[in-house]
Amino acid sequence: MSDGAEFELALHPAEAMLVRDARQHGSDAHASRQNWQVWPLSAPGPSLLARAVALSNSCTALRSAADMLEALRMATELARTEIGLERVAFYLRAPDPDRIVLRGTWGTGAHGETTDEQALFHELSERDAVRLLRVRATDPPALCRPKALHFATEQGHSTVIGMGWVMVTPLLTEGHLVGVMYNDAALTGSAPDRDKQLLGAMLCSMVAIEHAARVGPLPGRPLGLRLKQNTLAERAKSLIAQDPRLSGKSLARQFEISAGFLAREFKREVGVSLVEYRNRVRIERFQRLARERGGSGYSLRRAAFDCGFGSYAQFNRVHRRLTGAPAKFPLPNERSSSEASPEFKAADTA
């Protein structure tokens, strides 16, 4: 999927690869590009309102999840047990400012079991993403692909288990696409059920609200607009200002991304590494504490820990590297705390 091809919506990223393989071998069964469409459904339920109320009550359990990943696992199982959707998978949009990448979370296997799909991802064209934004006014608010490959994941690998319809329901917050829910009926081959898809859309709305509450603003760019600066680094800087003891790993956990991705994005936006930036914030805090409390029984060792360093030796090493002098009370060339932050020696890495 790195050859620049524009992919269609699919249950799993392997579909795009298999479609390309089919094209290369001259197969017309499902190799030609298929248009996503709004598919009218008809299968009246006994009491849609009562089922919606029951689902709403069940969704309150999402708030008790330890993190968003656990909430998505709960949502995957609610979709099957409460709504009756046969197979479900949730994918979230990755915080990539340049592409629309959907990363797997939890899905459903070949026997109806919950499967870990965190190793899977695929890229979405902006055209298809905008189409997902526009389905909010349709009934049900989802897109359907009448003929698509069905996949199951085992031990991180996807295998084809059949072919049939796949429904795609967007997760939307404040007009932004933050993820999708895929569902199909690969186990029984039954037709789509309108009431179940409406309830699935309701579940997706609740998952999107939970995502917004836990993760915050969408770190990617708005669809259809000019590329804007990623806010991921600004969020990290704000949290470091509040608590300079925070590590890259702890910040990444809060943003629910990998520490490596956060480090790369921070360096790209700010121009220095996250560790280097955090050390500068710590030294600035030390110098402020030294001016405010130095000489009143407040020790250098205590100041080192109060400004976020894990050890006095680390503090001394970083202070000498950034300022060119050892730490001491009172500070040389003492200035009021209202003046500009001190200049540091140039440093590329921590």
C-alpha positions as CSV (number, residue, x, y, z in Angstrom):
1,M,0.0,0.0,0.0
2,S,2.9,2.3,-0.4
3,D,2.8,2.6,-4.2
4,G,0.5,5.6,-4.1
5,A,-2.6,3.8,-5.4
6,E,-5.9,5.3,-4.3
7,F,-7.7,2.7,-2.2
8,E,-11.4,2.3,-1.8
9,L,-13.0,1.6,1.6
10,A,-12.5,-2.0,2.6
11,L,-13.0,-4.2,5.6
12,H,-9.2,-4.8,5.8
13,P,-6.2,-3.3,4.1
14,A,-5.4,-6.6,2.4
15,E,-8.4,-6.1,0.1
16,A,-6.6,-3.4,-1.9
17,M,-3.6,-5.7,-2.4
18,L,-5.8,-8.7,-3.5
19,V,-7.8,-6.4,-5.9
20,R,-4.5,-5.3,-7.5
21,D,-3.4,-8.9,-7.7
22,A,-6.7,-9.8,-9.4
23,R,-6.2,-7.0,-11.9
24,Q,-2.8,-8.2,-12.7
25,H,-4.1,-11.7,-13.4
26,G,-7.0,-10.5,-15.5
27,S,-9.8,-11.4,-13.2
28,D,-13.0,-9.3,-13.6
29,A,-14.9,-10.9,-10.6
30,H,-14.0,-8.1,-8.2
31,A,-11.0,-6.4,-9.7
32,S,-12.8,-3.5,-11.3
33,R,-13.3,-0.5,-9.2
34,Q,-16.7,-0.6,-7.4
35,N,-18.5,2.5,-6.4
36,W,-19.6,3.0,-2.8
37,Q,-23.3,3.8,-2.7
38,V,-26.1,4.5,-0.2
39,W,-28.0,1.2,-0.2
40,P,-31.7,1.3,0.8
41,L,-32.5,-1.4,3.4
42,S,-35.8,-2.9,4.5
43,A,-36.2,-5.1,7.5
44,P,-38.5,-3.6,10.1
45,G,-37.7,-4.3,13.7
46,P,-40.3,-4.9,16.5
47,S,-39.4,-1.8,18.6
48,L,-36.6,0.3,17.4
49,L,-37.1,2.9,20.1
50,A,-36.9,0.4,22.9
51,R,-33.8,-1.1,21.4
52,A,-32.2,2.4,21.1
53,V,-32.9,3.1,24.7
54,A,-31.4,-0.2,25.8
55,L,-28.3,0.5,23.7
56,S,-28.0,4.0,25.2
57,N,-28.1,2.5,28.6
58,S,-25.5,-0.2,27.7
59,C,-23.2,2.5,26.2
60,T,-22.8,4.2,29.6
61,A,-20.3,1.4,30.3
62,L,-17.9,2.9,27.8
63,R,-17.1,5.6,30.3
64,S,-15.7,3.0,32.7
65,A,-13.1,1.8,30.2
66,A,-9.5,2.3,31.3
67,D,-8.6,3.8,27.9
68,M,-10.0,4.3,24.4
69,L,-8.7,1.0,23.2
70,E,-10.7,-0.8,25.9
71,A,-13.7,1.3,25.1
72,L,-13.5,0.2,21.5
73,R,-13.3,-3.4,22.5
74,M,-16.5,-2.9,24.5
75,A,-18.1,-1.2,21.6
76,T,-17.2,-4.1,19.3
77,E,-18.9,-6.5,21.6
78,L,-21.9,-4.3,22.2
79,A,-22.5,-4.1,18.4
80,R,-22.7,-7.9,18.3
81,T,-24.6,-8.6,21.6
82,E,-26.9,-5.6,21.9
83,I,-27.5,-4.7,18.2
84,G,-27.1,-8.1,16.6
85,L,-24.6,-7.0,14.0
86,E,-22.8,-10.2,12.9
87,R,-19.2,-9.0,12.4
88,V,-17.9,-5.6,13.4
89,A,-14.5,-3.8,13.3
90,F,-13.6,-0.4,14.5
91,Y,-10.8,1.6,12.8
92,L,-9.6,5.0,14.1
93,R,-8.0,7.8,12.1
94,A,-4.3,8.1,12.9
95,P,-2.9,11.6,13.7
96,D,-1.1,11.9,10.3
97,P,-1.3,15.5,9.0
98,D,-0.7,14.5,5.4
99,R,-2.7,11.4,4.8
100,I,-6.0,9.8,6.0
101,V,-4.8,6.6,7.6
102,L,-7.2,4.3,9.4
103,R,-5.7,2.0,12.0
104,G,-7.3,-1.1,13.3
105,T,-8.4,-1.6,16.9
106,W,-10.7,-4.6,17.5
107,G,-12.6,-6.7,15.0
108,T,-14.5,-10.0,14.6
109,G,-13.0,-13.3,13.5
110,A,-14.2,-16.1,11.3
111,H,-16.1,-17.7,14.2
112,G,-17.7,-14.5,15.7
113,E,-14.9,-14.0,18.2
114,T,-13.3,-10.6,19.1
115,T,-9.9,-10.2,17.4
116,D,-7.0,-7.8,17.9
117,E,-6.5,-5.8,14.7
118,Q,-4.1,-3.2,16.0
119,A,-1.4,-4.3,13.5
120,L,-3.7,-3.5,10.5
121,F,-4.1,-0.1,8.8
122,H,-5.1,1.3,5.4
123,E,-5.2,4.6,3.7
124,L,-8.4,6.3,2.7
125,S,-8.7,8.7,-0.3
126,E,-9.9,12.1,0.6
127,R,-12.8,11.6,-1.9
128,D,-14.1,8.6,0.0
129,A,-13.6,10.3,3.3
130,V,-15.6,13.3,2.2
131,R,-18.3,10.9,1.0
132,L,-18.4,9.5,4.5
133,L,-19.0,13.0,5.9
134,R,-21.9,13.4,3.6
135,V,-23.8,10.3,4.6
136,R,-25.0,12.0,7.9
137,A,-28.2,12.9,6.1
138,T,-28.9,9.5,4.7
139,D,-31.0,6.7,6.1
140,P,-29.2,4.8,7.5
141,P,-26.1,7.1,7.7
142,A,-23.7,4.6,6.2
143,L,-22.2,3.6,2.9
144,C,-22.5,0.1,1.5
145,R,-20.3,-1.9,-0.9
146,P,-22.6,-4.6,-2.3
147,K,-19.7,-6.9,-3.3
148,A,-16.5,-6.8,-1.2
149,L,-14.1,-9.4,0.1
150,H,-14.6,-10.5,3.7
151,F,-11.6,-11.0,5.9
152,A,-10.8,-12.5,9.2
153,T,-7.7,-11.9,11.2
154,E,-5.6,-14.5,13.0
155,Q,-2.3,-13.9,14.7
156,G,-2.0,-10.5,12.9
157,H,-2.6,-11.9,9.4
158,S,-5.7,-11.4,7.3
159,T,-7.3,-14.2,5.3
160,V,-10.3,-14.1,2.9
161,I,-13.3,-16.0,4.2
162,G,-15.9,-15.0,1.6
163,M,-17.4,-12.2,-0.4
164,G,-20.6,-10.0,0.1
165,W,-21.8,-6.7,1.3
166,V,-19.8,-4.5,3.7
167,M,-21.3,-1.5,5.5
168,V,-19.2,1.5,6.5
169,T,-20.4,3.8,9.2
170,P,-18.4,7.0,10.0
171,L,-17.4,8.1,13.5
172,L,-17.8,11.9,13.4
173,T,-17.1,14.6,16.0
174,E,-17.7,18.3,15.1
175,G,-17.8,17.5,11.4
176,H,-14.5,15.6,11.5
177,L,-14.0,12.0,10.5
178,V,-12.2,10.3,13.4
179,G,-12.8,6.7,12.4
180,V,-15.2,4.1,10.9
181,M,-17.1,1.0,11.9
182,Y,-17.1,-1.8,9.3
183,N,-19.7,-4.6,9.5
184,D,-20.7,-7.5,7.4
185,A,-22.6,-10.8,7.5
186,A,-19.8,-13.2,6.5
187,L,-21.0,-15.9,8.9
188,T,-24.5,-16.3,7.7
189,G,-24.8,-14.4,4.4
190,S,-27.9,-12.6,5.6
191,A,-29.1,-9.3,4.0
192,P,-28.5,-5.9,5.7
193,D,-31.0,-4.9,8.3
194,R,-32.0,-1.3,8.4
195,D,-32.8,-1.1,12.1
196,K,-29.5,-2.7,13.0
197,Q,-27.6,-0.3,10.8
198,L,-29.5,2.7,12.4
199,L,-28.6,1.3,15.9
200,G,-25.0,0.8,14.6
201,A,-24.9,4.5,13.6
202,M,-26.1,5.4,17.1
203,L,-23.4,3.3,18.6
204,C,-20.8,5.1,16.4
205,S,-22.0,8.5,17.6
206,M,-21.5,7.4,21.2
207,V,-18.1,6.0,20.4
208,A,-17.1,9.3,18.7
209,I,-18.3,11.3,21.7
210,E,-16.2,9.1,24.0
211,H,-13.2,9.5,21.7
212,A,-13.5,13.3,21.8
213,A,-13.8,13.3,25.5
214,R,-10.7,11.1,26.0
215,V,-8.4,12.1,23.1
216,G,-9.4,15.7,22.5
217,P,-9.3,17.6,19.2
218,L,-8.6,15.7,16.0
219,P,-4.8,15.9,15.5
220,G,-5.2,15.4,11.7
221,R,-6.3,18.1,9.2
222,P,-9.9,18.9,8.4
223,L,-11.1,17.2,5.2
224,G,-11.4,19.3,2.1
225,L,-9.4,22.2,3.6
226,R,-5.9,23.4,3.2
227,L,-3.3,21.5,5.2
228,K,-3.0,23.0,8.7
229,Q,-0.3,22.6,11.2
230,N,-0.6,19.6,13.4
231,T,-1.6,20.5,17.0
232,L,0.0,17.4,18.5
233,A,3.2,19.2,19.5
234,E,1.2,22.1,21.0
235,R,-0.8,19.7,23.1
236,A,2.5,18.1,24.3
237,K,4.0,21.5,25.1
238,S,1.0,22.5,27.1
239,L,1.1,19.4,29.2
240,I,4.9,19.7,29.8
241,A,4.4,23.3,31.0
242,Q,2.0,21.9,33.6
243,D,4.2,19.0,34.6
244,P,7.8,18.8,33.2
245,R,8.2,15.4,34.8
246,L,6.0,13.9,32.0
247,S,7.9,11.4,29.8
248,G,7.4,10.9,26.1
249,K,5.8,7.5,26.8
250,S,3.3,9.0,29.3
251,L,2.4,11.7,26.8
252,A,1.9,9.2,24.0
253,R,-0.3,7.1,26.3
254,Q,-2.5,10.1,26.9
255,F,-2.7,10.8,23.2
256,E,-3.2,7.1,22.4
257,I,-0.4,7.1,19.9
258,S,3.1,5.5,19.9
259,A,6.0,7.2,21.6
260,G,8.0,7.0,18.4
261,F,5.3,8.8,16.4
262,L,5.0,11.6,19.0
263,A,8.7,12.1,19.0
264,R,8.9,12.4,15.2
265,E,5.9,14.8,15.0
266,F,7.3,16.9,17.9
267,K,10.7,17.2,16.3
268,R,9.2,18.0,12.9
269,E,7.0,20.8,14.3
270,V,9.2,22.3,17.0
271,G,12.6,21.8,15.5
272,V,14.1,20.1,18.6
273,S,13.4,16.8,20.2
274,L,10.7,16.4,22.9
275,V,13.4,15.4,25.4
276,E,15.5,18.5,24.6
277,Y,12.4,20.8,24.8
278,R,11.4,19.3,28.2
279,N,14.9,19.8,29.6
280,R,14.9,23.4,28.6
281,V,11.5,23.9,30.3
282,R,13.0,22.2,33.4
283,I,16.0,24.5,33.5
284,E,13.9,27.6,33.0
285,R,11.7,26.4,35.9
286,F,14.8,25.8,38.0
287,Q,16.1,29.3,37.3
288,R,12.7,30.8,38.3
289,L,12.7,28.8,41.5
290,A,16.3,29.8,42.3
291,R,15.4,33.5,42.0
292,E,12.3,33.1,44.1
293,R,13.5,30.8,46.8
294,G,17.3,30.6,46.6
295,G,19.2,31.5,49.7
296,S,16.3,30.8,52.1
297,G,17.3,27.2,53.0
298,Y,16.1,26.0,49.6
299,S,18.7,23.5,48.3
300,L,19.9,22.9,44.8
301,R,19.0,19.2,45.2
302,R,15.4,20.1,46.1
303,A,15.2,22.6,43.3
304,A,16.4,19.9,40.8
305,F,13.6,17.5,41.8
306,D,11.0,20.3,41.9
307,C,11.7,21.3,38.4
308,G,11.2,17.8,37.1
309,F,14.5,16.0,37.0
310,G,14.7,12.4,38.1
311,S,18.2,12.8,39.7
312,Y,20.6,15.5,40.9
313,A,23.3,14.1,38.6
314,Q,21.0,14.4,35.6
315,F,20.1,18.0,36.6
316,N,23.8,19.0,36.9
317,R,24.6,17.4,33.5
318,V,21.8,19.1,31.6
319,H,22.2,22.5,33.4
320,R,25.9,22.6,32.4
321,R,25.2,21.6,28.8
322,L,22.4,24.1,28.3
323,T,23.9,27.1,30.2
324,G,27.6,26.4,30.0
325,A,28.0,26.7,33.8
326,P,27.3,24.6,36.9
327,A,24.2,25.3,38.9
328,K,24.5,27.4,42.0
329,F,22.7,29.9,44.3
330,P,22.5,32.8,43.8
331,L,22.3,32.8,40.0
332,P,24.8,35.0,38.2
333,N,23.4,38.1,36.5
334,E,20.2,37.7,38.6
335,R,17.2,39.2,36.9
336,S,13.6,39.4,37.9
337,S,11.3,36.6,36.9
338,S,9.3,38.9,34.7
339,E,12.2,39.2,32.3
340,A,12.7,37.1,29.2
341,S,13.6,33.5,29.5
342,P,17.4,32.8,29.6
343,E,19.2,31.9,26.4
344,F,20.6,28.4,26.1
345,K,23.5,27.0,24.2
346,A,22.6,25.4,20.9
347,A,21.9,21.7,21.3
348,D,20.4,19.3,18.8
349,T,19.6,16.3,20.9
350,A,19.2,15.3,24.5
